[in-house]
Amino acid sequence: MGIAADIVIIVLAALVGGLLAHRLRQPLVLGYILAGVLIGPLAGGITASSAHNIEKLAEIGVALLLFALGLEFSLKELRPVKFIALVGGPFQILLTIGYGYLVGRYLGWGDVAALWLGGVASLSSTMVILKTLMSQGMMGTLSSRVMIGLLIVQDLAVVPLMILLPQVSDPAAGLPVLGVALLKSVGFLAVMLILGVRLLPWLLAHIARWNSRELFVLTITAIGLGIGYATYQLGLSFALGAFVAGMVLSESEYGHQALSDIIPLRDLFSLLFFTSVGMLLDPRFLFDHWFGVLQLVVLIGLGKGLILAGSTRCFGYGNIVPLAVGLGMFQIGEFSFVLVQVGFAGGFLSREQHASVLAATIISMLLTPLVSGLTAPFYRLRQRYLPQESPAMFNLPQAGLTEHIVIAGGGRVGQHVARLLSQLEVPFVIVEINHNCLEECKQRGFPTIFGDASQEQVLAAANPGSAQQLLVTLPNITSATAIVRYVHSNYPALDIVVRAEGDEQMKALYADGVHMVILPELEAGLEIARQALLHLKLPVPVIQRYADALRRDHYHPTHGMSPESQELYLLKNARELLDLYWERLGDENLMVGKSLRELDTRRTTGASIVGVLRAGEFVPNPAAGFVFATGDLVAILGHVDCRADDLT
């Protein structure tokens, strides 16, 4: 079967590796790479025979990932990091090339080979970093924006590196070639920005009118891969063209649908890429030269991480951002495979150096999710033993925060709460680390603190000691639990309300000292069911009784509640047990022509008439002598179990 059999083997092996990684709560990328190591032609056993062809297919995975990144990309979102991306990116690349050269010389490599090592080490892995950020839920944070900005510049630098590095023996000869490549890049970008912005959205609009999902998906794929192939024919990067195509489409009204349609295809080809990366690793070479490879990984990773963290700090980013960038981008990237292959084919790298760089690259990729996951623990250690920076604050009242409500999480739920509190003029402050949400809160004028609410210093800036209540709207249960435990330990009197997913999380949060736990899925389900039952003309009191019973069964509201929270719950329950409805009086209605005193509705039915709408005028709380007439719209209030129907 040839390559078809290889693809079957890869998919099955990746499934096993992915299941194992998921079981161990690790990113699926790790499972894919390890699966590739096991089925690679250098490992023995069941192997994929056409590794080179698989690598070619994997290039589609790189292009589709960058195409999807372009669809999510917005120049507006990169504005906060444009300076570090455009200036700090080249600065970091040059520093890393110099450092990599020194590492190569330290390891005994020649000048040319050491320079190639520096060029290879200057690039980080877009694929691995994006997958890691997605799995950690860090997309949208300021740290992720800085990383994406730097990654874009690194990807753009692949072209000049591929041209210049082979010319290291005669730099002057490479300058004309580099100039031509730069002119091609500028020309391509100009064409895409001038024609692509108009042509591609028009094409998608035309295809969308045909109402064919298959044609729409095919068009999206053809645009991404076709433009990438066009740039490849121009001597530029295949992945760069796909990224620019996605960026152009992101500005159209079809960008979101295009992204949702391309994601499954992107994930499938990404699987091939990561598995093919693992297939390049020779376990026997790694076993024989483990110390040299380990030296390479440690020296490059440590030095590159410090360069990235230091560069980020020099450009004015503080708190957790430099640490996150250094620990997230320390690895050697996937484009290094291309550079190393060029260097090996041109005789600039020996076979042993080529194999060492490949092994170090794969190992650094494997370590990325684990090392990146150390960001929060290291940040806590730094806060404990080093001078702490004050978190950034926006729109806070000059008088300070007192008798306020702290909202941990400025996403959609947190912003809904903030909007209501603003209307009621209740003081509050939002604590948010996601930069997208932070910008939205700032634009709405909400008092906001930038930072992770689970960090002691950030939460202290919200002055929880003087707060009335803490509302944790974060969907991440790990962060929510950390906040709850810290607050309950240091501010035991502070009332805490938390959102949770499922009964197990709810019980655990109650055990940690939470006063009230909200289940969003339950509330959404109850409201959807209520609307459905209202459409079916079921009586409102019956619907409300069932909803209240379900809430009582799930929430166990008396468990762990403070007296104030119990009072709020009882008031809410009492309000829901009162039924207010309107009744139009016809000619034959028994109430017509009689006064409120004659009807004596309060004693006979238990219901009260609280208002009457007559001829466009509203009469609130009509007097005892008020006489009802035909056409009156009467507001009747009573307990859901009262016999209010007796009125009419």
Disulfide bonds with the S-S distance in Angstrom:
none
